[in-house]
Amino acid sequence: MVKRLGKIGIGILVVALAFFSFGCERQNKKENKETSKSTLSSYTEPYRPQFHFSPEEKWMNDPNGLVYHNGTYHLFYQYYPDSTVWGPMHWGHAVSEDLVKWQHKPIALFPDKNGFIFSGSAVVDTKNTSGFGTDTTPPMVAIFTYHDMEGEQAGKTDFQTQGIAYSLDNGDSWSKYEDNPVIKNPGIKDFRDPKVFWNEKEQLWSMLLVAGDHLQIWNSENLKEWKKVSEFGKDKGSHGGVWECPDMFPLKIEGTEEVKWVLLISINPGAPNGGSGTQYFIGDFDGTTFTTEQIENKWIDLGRDNYAGVTYNNTPNNERIFIGWMSNWDYARETPTQKWRSAMTVPRNLSLKSTNGVLELYNYPIPQLKEIIDEAYPENAFELKENQKKIIALKYGNQSEITFTVNNPNMKILFSNETGDSLDITFDRYNKRVTFDRAKSGKTDFSEKFAEGIQQIPLTNLPEDPIEIRMLLDHSSIELFINKGQYVLTNQVFPNADYTECTIENNSDKPVNIDDFTERKVQRIW
């Protein structure tokens, strides 16, 4: 989540400090507030996503506490229930049985005397190491960062600490640990975003914490008492901004039995196309220390709107399922929505694949998404000669999936509508890149940074043809997956009307062959 609070402005700081003056009475009322049902019957406001998760109302950012337990996928998230701009952080809560259709739940965690509830994670303590539950009723434990606003305002450096809470009813209600915080701050300004997982090598819990420009790893036997065991990253990766939202997990290299560890680190600013982004490292973890021989910076998504993403703990088949916040701190507070602000990416499966001898992290929509994709609208295969174009009328517009395979991907894809909006995606196989231009995609004047420059994405390692292209268009976003998720671009768009045409133009001197071009309707999930 954003933690450079100077960006928020005096108005937000005043609101934040005033928040505590209401005391426990206001908090208890909020804790008993049930989710409104009336808003779910609509979910049709301008730009409202129809198959991506978004809050009923008000502000949302980072996904938190992604965990599976007793048949339920939990999505907690940074939430401010009193405004559509960032404010005193809570943990919002939603649940799903399939990661596709979601049910809103009451707010899970509220600020208290220790501070706001910033980002973190959740685990199922199956061995009851914490003592919060029993052998037959293992507790779900949330681990989060406390942010003491008054301490920050006073110029202190130890205003972020780590706390825990537990639930014995599968996340419906929560009790905070009476001896919070469990990790105090040694004097590091940015000290946050704990990701906890069960460490099989050491048979204990490991916690990842970002500390300004690097990562710290802590171990614990009971989730209450922690010891720092190693550090990583002062001389690795991108350092254009503050490190945030770490995650680490093992994956087998596809087609082999070899296991490597993947470390995710979000950074703001410093992403390749400006503002917020998430880098990854491939290496090894010995139970206390992460190491990597990786030299170049690698990014899980090269668009501008996938940040703070983390993965699920305790999944039933050990899948590594990722969800990101679909926005960018360059303009997150100004996007042109009224009732709510922000959405999440579709859940994605992560995998490690070796392509042309290069090991890369792929991310691709979960198979369950097919449950809501239907009503296909296919085109016959076609060939485009030099400078030739084909205009395809879109039947489902901004609530669709478009897929095709292409030989010689040297082409421009232009989405347009009758209001004059146009979204330009250009593939250049010769120069090994794709560009994304949303300067004329619709509403862009809400922020100077939203459409500045043309996004440049390197395609340095594509395999031989044919290449699959898959695009998910929702009412305010497009997610582009190239070669089954080898390269991914996630971007928000705010067209003045649904896109009604897709124009594909050959921009090379060789034929471009398109096969299996299909537009499919995606059902709404609410």
N, C-alpha and C positions, 0 to 999 in steps of 0.2 A: 504494500500500500504506500501512498505517498507519505513520506516522513520528513520531507523538507518543509516544515510548517511555515517558514517565512513566505512561501508562495501563497498561502491561504488568504492573507490580508487581515487587517485590523478587525474588520467586521466579524469574521469567523472566530477570531480569538476571543472577542467579547462574548459571542454566543457560547463558545466552549467553556469559558470560565463561569458564565451565568448558569450553565447547565447544572452545576453542582449545587447551586443555591436552592434548588427545588427539593433536595434531600431525598430521603428514603421513601417518603410517601409517594412521590411522583414515580419513582422507580418501581415500587410494588404494583402500582396501577398499570404500568406498562407491561410488567411481567405477566399480568393476568389478562392482558388484551388478546383476544382471539383474532385470527386472520379473517379479514373481511371476505365474504363470499361474493358480494355483488360485483366487485371489480373483475373477478375471474370470468364473469359471464360476458365481458366485453373484450378487453385486451386488443382493441382495434384502434387505439389512438394512432395518429400519424407517426410513422417510423417504428411502431411497436413490433419487435421480432415475433414471428409466429411459430418458429421451431427452435429458437434459442432461449435459454433461461434468462429471464429478466425479473426484477422484483415487481410486486404489485404496484408499488409507488416509492418515491423518494430515492435516495442515493445508494449506490452499490459500487464496491470495487473488488479487491482481491478475493479469489476463492480461498477458503480456509477449511481445515479439519476434514478433508476428503477421506471418508472411511466407510467401509461396508460392514454391516452387522445384522445378523438375523434376517436376511433376505431384503435388507434395505440399504440403498446407497444414500449417504448423507452428503449434502452440499451445504456447508456453512460459508458465510461470506461477510466481508466488511460492509457494514450497513449503518446509515444514519437515518433514523425514522422521522426526523423533523424537517428535512429540507432535501432539495434535489442537488445540493452542492455538499462537498465534504464537510463533516462536522465531528462531534464526539462519537467515536467508533464503538459499535456494538457488533455482535455476531448475529446476522440473520441466519435463517435455517430453512431448508427445503429437503424433501425426501423423494426418492423414486425407486421403483422396483426394476426398472430397465434402463435407466440413464437417458431416457427419451422424454417421457411424460413426468412432470413434477407436481408435487403437492406442497404448497406453502405451509410452513409451521410458524408458531409464535417465536419471537426473538429468543435466542438461546442464552446469550451472555450480555450483561449490562455493565457499563462503567461502575466503578466503586471507589472507595477512598484511595486505592492504589493507582487509579488512573483509567484512561480509556482502554478498550480491549482491542489491541492491534492484531496483526496476522499471526497465524500459528497452525497447528495440526491437531489430529486426534488419532488415538489408538484404541484397540480393544485389548484390555489387560487380561488375557485369557488365563494366565497363571495367578492372577490376583496379587501380583508383586507389591502393589501399592497398599493393599489392605482395605481399599475402599469398598470392595464387594465381597463376594464369597466364591467358593469353588464352583457353585452351581449358577451364580449370578455374577459373572465377571463384569467389572465396570468399564464403561467407555470413558476415557480420560482425554480431556482437551488441554492442550499446552499452548499458551499464547503470550504475547508481549503486553505488559502494562506500559502505558505512556502517561507519565505525570506531567500534565500541561503546566501546572504552577511551577514545577521544578525547572522545566525548560525556560519558562518566562523569567525565572529568577537567575538564569545564566548557568545553571548547573550542567554537568556532563553525565550525571548518573540517573537521568530521568526515565530510562527504559530498563525494565526488569522483566523476569519471566515468571508467570503464574500458571497454576493448573486448576482445573475443575473436573468434577466427575458426575456421571449419570448412571443410574441403575435401571432406567426404563427406556433404553434404546434412544436416548437423546431427547426425550420429551421434557425432562426437567433436569436442572443442573445445580450442584452444590459446589461452591468454591472452597478450596483447601484453606483451612483456618490459619496455616502458617505461611501463606503467600507473602512475598515472592519466594520461589524455590531457588532462583538464581539472582543474586544481586548484581548490580552493575559495577565493574571495576574502574569506571571513569571513561567509558567509550561513548561518544555522542550517539552513534548509530549502532545499536546493539539489540537485534530483534529477529523476529520471524522464525521461531523454532520449528523445525521439522524433526519429528521423533519417529523412529522405527525400531523394530525388534532386531537386534544384532545377533544373527545365528552363530557367527564366529566366536563371539565372546559370551553368548548366552546372557545378554543383558540389554538394556535400552541405550540407543545412541541418539543424540540430539545434534542437529546442525544449527548453528547460529551465525548470522552475518555480523561482522564487527567492522563497520566502515568500509574498508577496501579489501577485506579478506574474509575467509570462512574459519570458524572454530568448530571443533568436534568435541562433544562432551559425552560421558558415559554415566549410567546410573543403574543400580540394581532394583530400584523401587519407584522410580519416577519422581521422587521427592528430594533425594540427595544426589548432587551431580558433581562430577570432576572433569575438568578440561584435560583432554588427552593429546590434542594435536591442532595444528593450523594448516591452512592451505590458501594459496592464491595471491600473496602479495606480489609475486613476480610472474603470475600466470593470468591469461585472459585479458579482457577489455576492462579498462579502468577509467572510462570517460565520465562515470558517475558513481553514485553509492550502490554497493551490492545489496540485494534484497532477495527475499523469498527463495531460500535454497531448498533443494531436494536431491536425494541420492538413492540409487537402486541398482540391483544387478539385472542384466539381460544377457541371454544367450545370443551369440551371433547366429543369425538365421542360417540354417543348413549345417550347423556344427554343434558340438557340445561345449565349445569354449564360452566362458562367461566373462564379461567385462562389466565394470561399474560405470554408470552415467551420473554425472553431477550437473544439476541445473542451477544457474544463478541468474536472476533478473537484475537488470541494471538501468538506472534512470538518473541523468540522461546517458547517451553514449551508444544507442543502437545504430545499426548501419544506415538506416534511412531517417534517423532523427528521433530524439525523445527516448521512449521506453522500449526495451526489448529483452529477450531472454537468451542467454548463451548457454552452451553445454560443453562439457568436457568428458572424454572417454578415457578411462584409466582403470586403476585397481584400488581395492580397499582391503586392508589386512585385519580389520577389526578395530583399529584405532586411527589409522592414517590413510588418506587418499593421495594417490600419486598419479601422474600422467606424463606421457612423453609428447603430448599434443603441443604443437607450436602455434598453429594458426587459430584465429578466433572462429568459432562455429556458432550458428544461431538456429534455434529450433523453428523459427518463423521469420521470414524476411520481409513481411508486410509491416505496417505501422501499428496494427491494433491487436496484438496478442501479448499480454504482459502478466507477470506475477503468477504464471501457471505452475501448478503442482500436480502430483499424482495421488491416486487412491492407495490407502493402506488396507490390508486384509481382504483383498478381492478373492472371490471364491476359486478362481482358476489361476491365480497369480498373474493375471494380466496387468500390464502397466498402463493405466488409463489416466489420461491427462486432460485437465480443463484449465483454460486461461481466461483472464479478464479481457474482454474485447474492447480495449480503449488504449489511450496514450495520454500520459500526464501533460503533454504539450497543449491539449485542448479538451481534456476529459470534462472539465466543469462547464464548458460552453456549448456542448453539442445540442442541437435544436430539438430537444424533447421537453415536454412540459410536466407531465405527471410523475415520470420516473426518469432515472438516468443510468445508463450502462446495461450491458448484457454479457453473457459468457460465450465463449466459443462452443461449438459442438464438442462433446467428449471425443477423444482420439486415442487410439491404440498406439503405443510407442514400440518400436522395434529397431534392432541393430542389423544393418545389412552391409555387406561388402560389395561395392560396385566399382568395377575397373580397378580393383585392388585397394580402394579407399573405403575405410570404415565410416559409416554415417548413421545418424539417428533419423529414422523415418517417423512421421506421424500422420495418421490417416483415420478418417471417421470410423467409429465403432460399427460393427455389423448390424447392431440393433436399429440403427437409423433407417435401414431398409424397411422396417415395419411401417413407417409413415410416408414412404416414397412410392407413388403409384401413378396411374394414368399417363403412360408413356406417350410421347409425341415425337416419333422418329423421323429422320430424313434418310433418303437414299445416299449411298456413298457418292462422293463427288471429288473431282479434281479441279484445282485452280491453277491456271497457267500464269505466266508472268503478268503482274499488275491486275489480274482478274479478281473479282470479288463476288461473293454470294450473300444475299440478304435473306435472313431467315426470320420470319414472323414468330414472336414469342407468344405462346398461348398462356403461360402461367406467370410470366414476368418475374416479379420480385418475391416469389415464393416457390422456387424451383430448384431442381438439380439439373445441370447440363453436363453430359459426358460425351467424349469422343476419343478416338485414337487418330494420330497424325503421323505421317511420314514427311520428313523434312519440315520441322516446325519453324519456318520463317514466315511469319504471318502477323497480321494485326487483327485483334478481336475488338469490335466496337459495339458497346451496348448503348442504345439511344431510345428516346421517346419523342412524343409530339411536342413537348414543351421546349425542345432544343437541348436537353441534357445529353451528355455523351461521356462514356467511361472507356478509356483507351488502354488496352493491354497489348503490348507488342512483344512477340517472340523473335529473337535474333540468334538462330543456331550458329551462324558464322562467327559472330563475336561473343558467343556463349553468354547470353544475358536475356533477361526479360525486363521490360519497363512497365510501370503502372502509373498512369496519369489520371488523377481525379479532379483536375482543375475545373473541368466543366461538367462534373458528374451530377450536379444538383446544387443544393445549398452548401456553400463553402465559406460565406462571408462572416460566419460566427466566430472564426479565428483565423488570423493571418497564417498560422502554422499548419492548418489542416491540409491545405492543398499546395503549399509551397514546394517547388521543385518537382521533378519526376523521379519516382522511386526506381532505383537501379538494383537489380537482383542478379548476381552471377549464376550462370548455369554451367559450371566448370566441369561437371562429371556425368553428364547425361549418357546413358547407354545407347546402343544402336537403336534405330527405329524398329517398330513403331513406339510412340510415346502416348501414354494415357493422360488426358486432361480431364479433370473433374472440378466443377464449380458449384458451390452452394450459394444461392442468392436468397437472402431474406430481406425484409423491408428496409433495413438500414445497414446491410453488410454483404460482403462477398468473401468467401473462403475459396482459394484456388489451390488445388493439389496437383502437382506435376509428378508424373511417374510414380503413382501410388504413395505419394507423400515424401518423396526424396527432397523436393523443394516445395515450400508452402508459403503462400501470401495471404494474410488476413487483413482486411481493410474495411472500415466503415464507409458507407456512402449514404447520402441523403437526397435522392432524386426528388424533383418536384412532382413526378408521377412515375408509375411503374415503367420500367424499360419494356418497350414493345418490340424492338428489333435487335437482332444480333447479326452484325456484318462481319464476315471473315474475308480478309483480303490477303492475297499472296504478295509479299514484298521482297521476293527474290527472283532470280532468273531461272530457277528450277521449279518444276511442278510441286505443288503442295497437295497431298492426298488425304482427304478426311473420310474416315469410316465410322459407322455406328454413331453418328451424331444424334443424340436423343435428349429431348427436354422432358422432364418428369415433374409432376406436381408433388410438392411436399405438404402433407397435411399439417394443420395447426395442432399444437400439443395441449392447448388449454381448453 
